[in-house]
Amino acid sequence: MRKREKLTPEERFALALDLVKRERSLEEICLHYQVSHTTAYKIRNAFLDGGRRALAGARGRAQAAESDAKAVLGKALG
């Protein structure tokens, strides 16, 4: 696949929505945005994770932030 510049936030959002809606195939979406399947899934997963955190409310966001901090610290020390 041809290397391209990074996607704008608007393009990332649109790509994630395209994947969630399932109106086009993964192949069509990847060709349209010129990204690999792996990149498309990473963007979709980040989008869904953000939605999960937003719906969890303040308590869920605090727990998620604590979990993220532990993961980063674990990588730095390990």
C-alpha positions in Angstrom: 0.0 0.0 0.0 1.2 3.5 -0.8 2.5 5.5 2.1 0.5 8.7 2.7 0.5 11.6 5.0 -1.2 11.1 8.4 -4.9 11.2 8.5 -6.6 14.3 9.9 -8.7 13.9 13.0 -11.8 14.4 10.8 -10.6 11.6 8.5 -9.9 9.3 11.4 -13.4 9.9 12.8 -15.0 9.3 9.4 -12.9 6.1 8.9 -14.0 4.8 12.4 -17.6 5.6 11.7 -17.4 3.8 8.3 -16.1 0.7 10.0 -18.7 0.8 12.7 -21.6 1.3 10.3 -20.5 -1.7 8.1 -22.0 -0.2 4.9 -18.8 -0.8 3.0 -16.2 -3.6 3.2 -13.0 -3.2 5.1 -11.1 -3.4 1.8 -13.2 -0.5 0.3 -12.6 1.6 3.4 -8.9 1.0 3.5 -8.5 1.8 -0.2 -10.6 5.0 0.2 -8.4 6.3 3.1 -5.2 4.7 1.8 -4.5 2.8 5.1 -3.7 -0.7 6.0 -6.2 -3.1 7.7 -4.1 -2.9 10.8 -4.2 0.9 10.9 -8.0 0.9 10.2 -8.6 -1.4 13.1 -6.3 0.6 15.4 -8.3 3.7 14.6 -11.6 1.9 15.1 -10.5 0.5 18.5 -9.3 3.9 19.7 -12.7 5.4 18.7 -14.6 2.7 20.5 -12.4 2.9 23.6 -13.0 6.7 23.7 -16.8 6.1 23.5 -16.6 3.5 26.3 -14.7 5.9 28.5 -17.2 8.8 27.8 -20.1 6.6 28.7 -18.5 5.3 31.9 -18.7 8.8 33.4 -16.2 10.4 35.7 -15.7 7.3 37.8 -14.9 5.2 34.8 -12.6 7.8 33.3 -10.6 8.0 36.6 -10.3 4.2 36.7 -9.2 4.1 33.0 -6.6 6.8 33.6 -5.2 4.9 36.6 -5.0 1.8 34.5 -3.3 3.6 31.7 -0.8 5.1 34.1 0.0 1.7 35.5 0.5 0.3 32.0 2.9 3.1 31.0 4.8 2.8 34.2 5.0 -1.0 33.8 6.5 -0.6 30.3 9.0 2.0 31.5 10.2 -0.2 34.4 10.0 -3.5 32.5 
